[in-house]
């Protein structure tokens, strides 16, 4: 049984990554644009899970489809876990990646390398139109580089250094990133939930 799954994101980089990560799921993937849907869902949650749930539930109910949404952020230990759920708005509204990188690097300017520990965290929410929701989380540990490096990925990827690979997330080949990233791990953890839902629906 293959079911339509609405993949919720209006960020082109994230949407492309999600579609790649979900490509081998037993699902017919559709995007909001493909079904003529565009919802502005305020991310008012206090956690990644709450924000992911808000987006997934709103899109599932508006479309009548099962929906998948995620929320993610960068957590820097020397900054008390910031920017966290405010990662996309860290330098204020309507700012770009370069503004966020510059602010982060300024705030870490005097922090020694060994204390620049950080992690990317992602939470995926799966929602059905009846309001049923389930969650899965993925985390990847690293350090904040002294300057951006690499042209791959998006967001904070050029600043996120992964010691075991000796490079930033933005320098990783896409096939490696799509195995080890926080979003990849959250999607991997969500798949058994989705497949259990499929079995229930077909039973």
LUMVOZA-914924 format. One line per 8 residues: number of its first residue (from 0); their letters; for each residue x, y, z of C-alpha. Coordinates in nm, 2 decimals. Example, Ala and Ser with C-alpha at 12.3 -4.5 7.8 and 13.67 -1.06 7.14 Angstrom:
<nutis>
0	AS	1.23/-0.45/0.78 ~ 1.37/-0.11/0.71
</nutis>
This chain:
<nutis>
0	XXXXXXXX	0.00/0.00/0.00 ~ 0.14/0.34/-0.10 ~ -0.02/0.65/0.04 ~ 0.02/1.01/-0.05 ~ 0.24/1.19/0.20 ~ 0.25/1.57/0.21 ~ 0.60/1.69/0.27 ~ 0.57/2.03/0.44
8	XXXXXXXX	0.84/2.29/0.39 ~ 0.85/2.63/0.21 ~ 1.23/2.65/0.24 ~ 1.37/2.53/-0.09 ~ 1.69/2.38/0.06 ~ 1.51/2.19/0.33 ~ 1.23/2.07/0.10 ~ 1.49/1.93/-0.15
16	XXXXXXXX	1.67/1.75/0.14 ~ 1.34/1.61/0.28 ~ 1.23/1.48/-0.06 ~ 1.57/1.31/-0.10 ~ 1.56/1.15/0.24 ~ 1.21/1.03/0.19 ~ 1.26/0.90/-0.16 ~ 1.27/0.53/-0.06
24	XXXXXXXX	0.97/0.54/0.17 ~ 0.65/0.35/0.06 ~ 0.48/0.68/-0.02 ~ 0.38/0.90/-0.31 ~ 0.54/1.23/-0.20 ~ 0.37/1.55/-0.27 ~ 0.46/1.91/-0.18 ~ 0.22/2.19/-0.08
32	XXXXXXXX	0.29/2.37/-0.41 ~ 0.19/2.06/-0.61 ~ -0.16/2.06/-0.45 ~ -0.20/2.44/-0.45 ~ -0.16/2.48/-0.08 ~ 0.02/2.75/0.11 ~ -0.04/2.79/0.48 ~ 0.13/3.04/0.70
40	XXXXXXXX	0.16/2.85/1.03 ~ 0.31/3.07/1.31 ~ 0.58/2.87/1.48 ~ 0.47/2.96/1.83 ~ 0.58/2.64/2.01 ~ 0.83/2.64/2.29 ~ 1.00/2.32/2.15 ~ 1.09/2.17/1.81
48	XXXXXXXX	0.82/1.91/1.86 ~ 0.55/2.17/1.92 ~ 0.65/2.37/1.61 ~ 0.67/2.05/1.39 ~ 0.33/1.94/1.52 ~ 0.17/2.28/1.45 ~ 0.29/2.26/1.08 ~ 0.21/1.89/1.03
56	XXXXXXXX	-0.14/1.91/1.18 ~ -0.24/2.22/1.00 ~ -0.13/2.08/0.66 ~ -0.29/1.74/0.72 ~ -0.62/1.90/0.81 ~ -0.61/2.14/0.52 ~ -0.52/1.88/0.26 ~ -0.69/1.57/0.39
64	XXXXXXXX	-0.35/1.39/0.35 ~ -0.10/1.25/0.59 ~ 0.16/1.51/0.64 ~ 0.52/1.53/0.75 ~ 0.69/1.84/0.89 ~ 1.00/1.90/1.08 ~ 1.15/2.17/1.31 ~ 1.52/2.19/1.37
72	XXXXXXXX	1.79/2.41/1.52 ~ 2.15/2.46/1.62 ~ 2.23/2.43/1.99 ~ 2.56/2.59/2.10 ~ 2.67/2.49/2.45 ~ 2.88/2.81/2.51 ~ 2.56/3.01/2.44 ~ 2.34/2.81/2.67
80	XXXXXXXX	2.18/2.61/2.39 ~ 2.11/2.92/2.16 ~ 2.01/2.98/1.90 ~ 1.79/2.66/1.94 ~ 1.43/2.69/1.82 ~ 1.51/3.05/1.71 ~ 1.78/2.94/1.47 ~ 1.61/3.06/1.16
88	XXXXXXXX	1.53/3.40/1.32 ~ 1.86/3.43/1.52 ~ 1.96/3.76/1.36 ~ 1.61/3.89/1.34 ~ 1.33/3.86/1.09 ~ 1.41/3.89/0.71 ~ 1.78/3.82/0.76 ~ 1.99/3.58/0.56
96	XXXXXXXX	2.23/3.30/0.64 ~ 2.53/3.54/0.63 ~ 2.38/3.76/0.90 ~ 2.31/3.46/1.13 ~ 2.67/3.33/1.07 ~ 2.82/3.67/1.15 ~ 2.62/3.71/1.47 ~ 2.71/3.36/1.59
104	XXXXXXXX	3.08/3.40/1.51 ~ 3.08/3.73/1.70 ~ 2.93/3.58/2.00 ~ 3.18/3.29/2.00 ~ 3.48/3.51/1.91 ~ 3.66/3.45/2.24 ~ 3.55/3.09/2.30 ~ 3.83/2.84/2.26
112	XXXXXXXX	3.80/2.56/2.01 ~ 3.74/2.28/2.26 ~ 3.44/2.48/2.41 ~ 3.27/2.54/2.08 ~ 3.07/2.22/2.11 ~ 2.73/2.22/1.94 ~ 2.47/2.00/1.80 ~ 2.20/2.00/1.53
120	XXXXXXXX	1.87/1.87/1.65 ~ 1.57/1.79/1.43 ~ 1.22/1.67/1.53 ~ 0.99/1.52/1.26 ~ 0.61/1.52/1.32 ~ 0.38/1.29/1.12 ~ 0.02/1.39/1.13 ~ -0.31/1.24/1.00
128	XXXXXXXX	-0.61/1.46/0.92 ~ -0.80/1.32/1.23 ~ -0.54/1.49/1.45 ~ -0.32/1.18/1.53 ~ 0.05/1.29/1.56 ~ 0.37/1.10/1.62 ~ 0.73/1.23/1.66 ~ 1.09/1.12/1.59
136	XXXXXXXX	1.41/1.30/1.67 ~ 1.76/1.31/1.53 ~ 2.08/1.47/1.67 ~ 2.43/1.51/1.53 ~ 2.72/1.65/1.74 ~ 3.00/1.88/1.63 ~ 3.18/2.21/1.68 ~ 3.13/2.56/1.55
144	XXXXXXXX	3.41/2.64/1.30 ~ 3.60/2.97/1.31 ~ 3.47/3.07/0.97 ~ 3.22/2.93/0.72 ~ 3.35/2.65/0.49 ~ 3.19/2.47/0.20 ~ 2.92/2.54/-0.04 ~ 2.68/2.24/0.01
152	XXXXXXXX	2.37/2.22/0.23 ~ 2.20/2.53/0.37 ~ 2.15/2.72/0.69 ~ 2.43/2.68/0.94 ~ 2.59/2.38/0.76 ~ 2.91/2.58/0.66 ~ 2.98/2.66/1.03 ~ 2.91/2.31/1.17
160	XXXXXXXX	3.23/2.11/1.19 ~ 3.21/1.73/1.23 ~ 3.54/1.60/1.39 ~ 3.50/1.24/1.26 ~ 3.49/1.37/0.90 ~ 3.73/1.65/0.94 ~ 3.51/1.90/0.76 ~ 3.19/2.11/0.79
168	XXXXXXXX	2.85/1.98/0.71 ~ 2.86/2.20/0.40 ~ 3.18/2.02/0.28 ~ 3.03/1.67/0.31 ~ 2.92/1.49/-0.01 ~ 2.54/1.49/-0.01 ~ 2.52/1.11/0.01 ~ 2.72/1.12/0.34
176	XXXXXXXX	2.52/1.42/0.48 ~ 2.20/1.23/0.40 ~ 2.31/0.94/0.62 ~ 2.44/1.13/0.92 ~ 2.26/1.46/0.95 ~ 2.01/1.53/1.22 ~ 1.73/1.55/0.97 ~ 1.84/1.22/0.81
184	XXXXXXXX	1.84/1.05/1.16 ~ 1.50/1.19/1.24 ~ 1.36/1.07/0.91 ~ 1.51/0.72/0.97 ~ 1.35/0.71/1.32 ~ 1.01/0.82/1.18 ~ 0.99/0.55/0.91 ~ 0.89/0.26/1.14
192	XXXXXXXX	0.61/0.49/1.28 ~ 0.48/0.56/0.93 ~ 0.50/0.20/0.82 ~ 0.30/0.10/1.14 ~ 0.04/0.35/1.04 ~ 0.03/0.20/0.69 ~ -0.03/-0.14/0.83 ~ -0.31/-0.02/1.05
200	XXX	-0.48/0.17/0.76 ~ -0.46/-0.14/0.54 ~ -0.58/-0.38/0.81
</nutis>
